[in-house]
Amino acid sequence: MSEKIAQLQQAILLNPNDVETHYNLGVFLKR
């Protein structure tokens, strides 16, 4: 779970304009 969040945060750092990754991170954080 937290591993997935770390992966998404890393992806956002690498590609800040990736809307899908931002959305996925938001979904994970709301759980």
Sequence and secondary structure as in RCSB ss.txt:
>XXXX:A:sequence
MSEKIAQLQQAILLNPNDVETHYNLGVFLKR
>XXXX:A:secstr
 HHHHHHHHHHHHH TT HHHHHHHHHHHH 
